[in-house]
Amino acid sequence: MSVSTDTLDHIVHLVPPNALSDAVASFTALGFRVIPGGTHADGLTSNALIVFKDGVYIELITFNVPDPTTTAHRWGKEKPGWIDWALLGLSDRLSEILNARAEKEKSDVEYTPTVPGGRERPDGRVLRWRITAPVGDKHKPGSVPFFCGDTTPREWRVPLDPPSNAEHDNGAVGIALLRLLSTPEELDKLQARITTVLGTPKGKDGAWTLRTPAGGAPKLLVSVPQDEKEQRWLEEKGRDVAFFEIGLRVAGKTTDVTVHDTPFARLSFEA
């Protein structure tokens, strides 16, 4: 029986240390309903969530220490903004499956064995999950996804009840687009790695079509910078590959795409 590895679970947005309340205020001002998340099991990070009707959520995460670079955390040296994305992973053998695919396809992607994770919600409920992550010294965060699979009910981690949790003043109902930027030298290798991980090829439009837990079909696009602003952004990140933009599907929107650039990331709204 084949294992699905193309279902989007959540997107991670890093905010500066101890600045979660500021991020909540900023995203609330953009028309999102932001709900409390809690503190992770290691005590290093806390989060808040923006959940959507397609079952995907944005995780606003902050470090609870003044200098995250002194920690061994995978995201400790990352700059604020979109830093990572997770697919839904429900198999303890996930790393074996992915690494076998990579060996067969010669794509040079590699994942570590599954490890446990967790978080305590403000109401005291303890959540548990499993994480399967790419090997850190080979793949920078965001260049290929990590996987998250629940060992407690997923609805505890992604609280779509009450339904008002996913009702946003800006009309956003789900994820439409994830976009990564790459240097020309890295582009072909990156595309091969992503094809291995997802288990599906790109479409004729040059993008991969992902699934979501509740029936969405967001696109994943990888490209070189399209203008000077994007080129400068990638250079400032100091990376060959970086997570640049997410697009949100807005109910009832009939006009062109609306782009909102924050100090750390790009957010677009589309029909």
Buried (B, 14 or more C-beta within 10 A) or exposed (E): EEEBBBBBBBBBBBBBBEBBEEBBEBBBEBEBBBBBBBBBBEEBBBBBBBBBBBBBBBBBBBBBBEEBEEBEBBBBEBBBBBBBBBBBBBBEEBBBBBBEBBEEEEBEBBBBEBEEBBBBBEEEEEBBBBBBBBEEEEBBBBBBBBBBBBEEEBEBBBBBEEEEBBBBEBBBBBBBBBBBBBBEEBBEBBBBBBBBBBBBEBEEEEBBBBBBBBEBBBBBBBBBBEEEEBBEBBEEBEBBBBBBBBBBBBEEBEEEEBEEEBEBBBBBBBE
